[in-house]
Amino acid sequence: MTLGEALEGYLKESGLLKPMRDFKILDAWREALGPELSKRARAIQFRAGTLIVETESAAYRHELSAFTGEAFRQKANQILGAQRIQNVTYKLKH
């Protein structure tokens, strides 16, 4: 058994593997938006195919939900190599 196989087995048994996979999804969103835009629309959680994104302003939340968000969702899925993100929900940062 290689070290990588042993580590993967440990992560599966400990329940830590799923959060690590979810981190890849959050990272793909950040990469899809780029460094500047991802500061204004930060992916904070992934659950059951839905990505939760926190926006800095109501105007930007509206722009993403009505116009540009779908293209970013598709680009993030392209980065992931699979259609993991089915929906994106935008919420205003408190």
C-alpha positions in Angstrom: 0.0 0.0 0.0 1.3 3.4 -0.9 1.3 6.4 1.4 -1.4 8.0 -0.8 -3.6 5.0 -0.6 -3.2 4.9 3.2 -4.0 8.6 3.5 -7.1 8.2 1.3 -8.3 5.2 3.4 -7.8 7.2 6.6 -9.7 10.2 5.2 -12.6 8.0 4.1 -12.9 6.3 7.5 -12.6 9.6 9.4 -15.3 11.3 7.3 -12.8 14.0 6.2 -12.7 13.1 2.5 -16.1 14.7 1.7 -15.1 18.2 3.0 -11.9 18.0 1.1 -13.9 17.3 -2.1 -16.1 20.2 -1.3 -13.1 22.4 -1.0 -12.2 21.6 -4.6 -15.7 22.9 -5.6 -15.2 26.2 -3.7 -11.8 26.5 -5.3 -13.2 25.9 -8.8 -15.7 28.7 -8.2 -12.9 31.1 -7.1 -10.9 30.1 -10.2 -13.9 30.6 -12.5 -14.5 34.1 -11.3 -10.8 35.2 -11.0 -9.1 36.9 -8.1 -11.0 40.2 -8.2 -14.6 39.0 -8.7 -14.2 36.1 -6.3 -13.6 38.7 -3.5 -17.1 40.1 -4.1 -18.8 36.7 -4.6 -17.2 34.2 -2.2 -18.3 30.5 -2.3 -18.9 29.5 1.3 -20.6 26.1 1.2 -21.5 23.2 -1.0 -24.4 20.9 -0.2 -26.4 18.4 -2.2 -25.4 20.0 -5.6 -26.0 23.5 -4.5 -23.2 26.1 -4.1 -23.9 28.9 -1.6 -22.2 32.1 -2.6 -22.0 35.2 -0.4 -22.0 38.6 -2.2 -20.8 42.0 -0.9 -23.8 43.9 -2.3 -27.4 43.4 -3.4 -26.5 44.8 -6.8 -23.8 42.2 -7.4 -26.1 39.5 -6.1 -28.7 40.5 -8.6 -26.2 40.6 -11.4 -25.0 37.1 -10.7 -28.5 35.6 -10.2 -30.0 37.3 -13.2 -27.1 37.5 -15.8 -23.6 36.2 -15.3 -23.9 33.5 -12.6 -24.9 30.7 -15.0 -21.7 31.2 -17.1 -19.6 31.1 -13.9 -21.4 27.9 -12.8 -20.6 26.3 -16.1 -17.0 27.4 -16.1 -16.5 26.0 -12.5 -18.0 22.7 -13.6 -15.6 22.7 -16.6 -12.7 23.3 -14.2 -13.9 20.4 -12.1 -14.4 18.1 -15.1 -17.9 17.1 -14.0 -21.3 18.7 -13.5 -21.0 18.8 -9.7 -22.6 22.3 -9.2 -26.2 22.0 -10.1 -27.5 25.2 -8.6 -26.0 28.4 -7.1 -27.7 30.3 -4.4 -26.6 33.8 -3.7 -27.0 35.5 -0.3 -26.0 38.9 0.9 -23.0 39.1 3.3 -24.1 40.3 6.7 
